[in-house]
Each structure stands twice: as structure tokens, then as C-alpha cells.
Amino acid sequence: MHKIVCIGAGKLASQLMPTLEHAGYEVVQIYSRTSLHSNALAGQLKNAQATNDLSLIQAGADVYFFALRDDAMEAVANELGYLENSKSIFVHTSGILPLAAIPFKRRGIFYPLQTFSPNHAVDWKQTPILVTGENEEINSSLQVMASKISNLVYKVGDQDRAALHVAAVFANNFTNHMLTLAEKICEEHHVSFEILKPIIRETIEKALETGPANSQTGPAVRGDQQTIDKHLQMLNADPKMRELYLMITQSIIRNTK
């Protein structure tokens, strides 16, 4: 597998395609419905052409990556049925969609379990890549490709991958939202968010070293109702934030018990 076509030019594709090219693969075409995005990503690659027209997708590539929003994946894939042949492999990059989300006989999943942001390069060697193939031949091919860029490659079925995806939402998206709310409280009270950075780092490091359940601290674990009541009083001006604080506090208490 050497020639790659990428359907999509978002945050994942913008980091994955240059990484695969650096590993020895040739990315020959980038599609995005927005020309600005396809041109920008193609411009980072040696030989890639850009297009915003699905009817101009090249035939005969070794691998077609569908790096799209989950709600767009199936519709776009259905438009590209004319590309199906006995050689190409068609893969999507979603953590939650099943293998059947793309209607090709030679299909697979290549899901990097990572958070991607513009202007922040990820460490691909330490990024887990979860692969699934329609058969063992495709599984093997995708595992070889993944191992070229990552030291953490796992063959994972639909149900386990979906479980990891929802767990990742709690670990990543929800954690980041909590930090956003913490920053908001600091701004409202005119104190520096910088002061919280050491405890944020310590929290993450300790959770990874000793396990999150073992490293849980705070008034909920201590049963310190007086402190909890003071916090709730401080949040009276923002009922939604107060409700969230109370809900998470109760969840910590239940889990501690």
C-alpha cells in the first residue's frame, strides 16, 4: 500500500497525511468541499492534488481515507461507490461509527485515539491507533501502516472501540470543559488562571501514576459538607454552574462509597 487519497482536510487529516507521507507513503489527492482546506493540506505534501469535486476523486489508489465528520461519512462514501475495485482499501477514521458505516467490500477502520488541534503537533509514536479490517488481510495491512507511525497499535472491534471513544470523551473533552469553567471562575473573580496550572499538572500526573480513583481528593471525598455549602453559595449567581458542581460532587461521593 503506497498511494493514498484522503477524503477530508480537517484537523485529523492535516496531521495524519503529512505523517504518513514522512513514513514513506505517497498522498496523491486531498478532497474537501472547501477548496481553501484541500489546497492548504495539499500544499503541505509533495505530490498531492487538491479537489472540491467528489466526481474527480482518482481511481486506483491503494488506500482511501475518509477523515470526515461522523454525520457526513456514510453519505459521502455512498457517492464514491464507483471507486470500488479488487485492490483498494477504504477506511474511515471514526471512533464511534461501525465498520459497516462505509459501503465497500474491502473496508477498514484506522482510528487514532488522540485530540487534534491546529498548530499543536501530536506525538504520533505515542498515539494509540485502533485498527479494524473486514478480513485478516486488511487487518494486517492496516496494522503495518499504523506501526510505521505509532508504537501503540491495537486491533479493536466495533464495541470496544466505541467504549474507548466514550471513555475518551470523559477523559479529554469533559476534562477540558472543566478547565474552561475553572478559567471562567478565575476571570469572574479577577484572579490568575496561571495559579491553577501546578495543581492541574499534578492532578493529571498523579492520576496516570496511581490511578484516578486512588488519587481523588477534595471536599466530596472528605465529606466536608461545610466547604461544599460555601462553594454552592459562591455559585448562586450561576445556577447552571451550581447544578453542575452539585451533580459532580454527588457522583464523587457515590463512587467513593
N, C-alpha and C positions, 0 to 999 in steps of 0.2 A: 504494500500500500504506500504509494508515494504522492499521488496528486489529490489535492483536497479542494473542494468547493464549500464555501461557508455561506449558509443562508442566515443572514443576520449580522449586524455590525455593532452590537451593543457592548456593554461593559465586559461581559464574559468573552465574547468573540475577540474584542480588542486586545485582550491579554493572551488568550489561548492560541490564536492564529500565529502571532509572531513567535511564540514559544515553540509551537510545532515546527515552524519553518527553521528556527535555530537548531532543532533536533534532527533536521535533515529532510523534512517533508516539503513538498512544493505546493504552496497555496496558489491556485491558478485563477480563482474568481471569488469575489465578495458580492453578495446581494444584500441590499437594504432598500426598502421602499422610499427611504430618504437618501437622495444622491449625495448629500453632504456627508452622511455617515459612511456609506460604502466607499466613497472616494478617499475619505480620511484614513480608513483602515487599509485599503489597497495601497495607499501611499506609503505605509509603513513596511510593505512587503516587496520582495524583489520582482516577482513576475505576475502579480495578481491584477486581473482586470476588475473594474467596478461596474455594476449594473443596478438599475432600479426596476428592471423589467423581468418578471418571472419567466416569460417565454424565451428569454435569451440565456437562460442558465445552460452552461455547457454540459453536453452528454459525455459519458465515458470516464468520469473521474473515478478514482479508487474509493474515496470516502466523501459523502455529503454530510456536512454537519448542519443540523437545524438548531441554531442558537437563537431561539425566539422566545417571546413571552408565551407562557403556558396556554393562554386562551387563544393564541394565534397559530399554534403549532399544527394542529390537525388540518385546519382549513388550507394553510399554505402547502402542506405535504400533499394534500389531495390534488392540488393544482399541478403537482410535479410528477404525477404518475407516469408521464411519458419518458421519464429518465430511467425507469426500472430496466435492468438488464441482468445478465448472469454473473457479472463481475463486481459491480459497485456495491458498497455497503452504505446504508442510510442510517444515521444515528441522530438521536435527539439528546439534548443536554439538560433535561429537566430532572429535578429530584423527586417530583410528585407524580408525574404522568407515567402510566404503564408503558411497557414495550409496544403494546397494540395501538398507541396514540398515533403512530405513523404507519400508513398502509402499504408497506413494502415487504416482500418476502425475505430479503436479505437486510435485516434491520438490527439495530442495537441501541444501547444507551451508553453515553460517555459523560458521566456527571461529576464534575469537580466540586467537592463539598467545601466550598470556600466563599468568602464575601469579596465582591469585586467593586472597586470604586475608581473613578477616573483619577489619574495622577498618583496612584498608590499601587506600586507593583507588588504582587504576591510572591511568596517563596514557593515556586511550583514543586520543588523537591520535597517539601513538607506539606503539600496539599493532597489530601486523600482524593483519589479518583475511583469512583464506583462504576464498574462496567457490567453490562448485561448484553448477551447476544442471543439471537434467535436459535443458534445452534453452537456447538463446540468450536467449529472452525471460526465463526465470527467472534465468539468469546476470546479465543486465543489471539486473533488478530488485534482486537481492541486492547487486550492486556499488554501485548507487545508495544503498541503505540503509547499506551499510558505509561508504561515503565520507562519509556525514553525520556519522559519529562518529570516523573514523580517516583519517589521511593515508597509511596503508600498507595498500592493498587489493590482493590478488592473486587471480587466477583460477588455481586449482591443482587438478589431478586427484587421484584417489584414491591412486595410488602415490607421487607427490611429496609429498602431504600426510602420508602415513604415514611417509615418510623424515624429514620435518621433525619429526614427532612424536617419533620415537625419538631423533633428534638433540637435541631439546629435553629429553628425559629425562636424557641425559648432561649437557647444559649447565646444567640447572636442578636437577632432583631429586637427581642424583648429587653435583653440586657442593655443594648444601645439606647433603647427608648427610655429606660430607667435613668441612664446617664444624661439624656436630654432633659428629662424632668428635673434632675438634680441641678443641672446647669441653670434651668429656668428659675428654680428657687433661689439660687445664688444671685442671679441677676435682679430678681424682685427685691431682695434684701440688701443689694449693693455690696455683696462680698465676692471675693475672687474664687472662681471655679478651680483655679490653679491649686488652691489649698487642699482640694479633694484628691488630686492626682496620686499622691503616695498611697492613700488608702484604697484607691481603685486598683492600682498595680498590685498591692499586697493581697487584695481580695482574690484577684484572678490567679496570681501565682500560688496562693495557698490552696485554692480550690483544685488546681491542677495537680498539686503535690500530694495533698492529703485526702482529696475528695470533697465535693461541695457540701454534702450532708455533714461531714465531720468538722468542717470549718465554719459552719453557720454561727454567727454571733448576733448581738443586738437585743433590744428590749423584749421582742417577742419570745426569743429563746429563754431569756432570763425570767420571764413572767413579770416584767416590770410595767405594771398597768399604769402607774403614775406617769412615767415617761411617755407611754403610748397616748394617754389622755392629753398631755401637754402638746404633743405633736399634732394630734387631731384638732385641738383648739387653734393651733397656728394655721391649720389648713382650712379653717371655716370659710374663708373668703373664696375658696376654690372648691366647691362641692364635689366635682368630679375627681380632683386630685385627692381629696379627703376619702372618698369612697374607694379609690384605688389603694391608698395606704392601708385602709382598714381590711380590704379584701386580701391583700398580700400578707398582712400581719396575721390574719386568721389562718391563712394557708401555711405559714411558717409554724404556727402553734400546732396545727393538725399534724404536720409532718414530723415535728419534734416529738410529739406524743407517740 
